[in-house]
Amino acid sequence: MRLLNKLKEPWGFMRMLRLALGLFTMIDAVQHLNWLLMAVSAVLLYQGVMNVSCVPCQVAGNCAVPEKQASDQDSEEVVFEKVN
């Protein structure tokens, strides 16, 4: 049931890109019997089908960009001089 719910989620550009890259690399890896490329393409296919990004981000949540803290130094007033 979870797989069906994941497949019904909206298909964005990045999801289709991961799926297309995964399919392309998997076909190439099978043709050349490249096992390392098969593993990489399997990860890309998994990400494309299940609509997930990198696995460490899902587990640890470390991909969030911290918000910039406003400080007093950032709010200095700028003084302009008129040049003739």
DAGIGI-V661183 format. One record per residue. PSI is psi in whole degrees, 0 to 359 (NA if undefined). Layout:
psi
PSI
PSI
//
This chain:
psi
322
322
318
322
321
322
334
352
158
140
105
180
314
324
316
325
315
320
317
316
321
317
316
314
328
318
316
320
321
321
324
4
46
104
325
318
329
321
317
317
329
322
316
320
318
316
321
319
316
355
52
155
214
146
317
330
323
324
308
338
33
3
358
134
125
143
144
130
129
132
170
331
330
339
28
144
135
132
128
144
142
128
129
NA
//
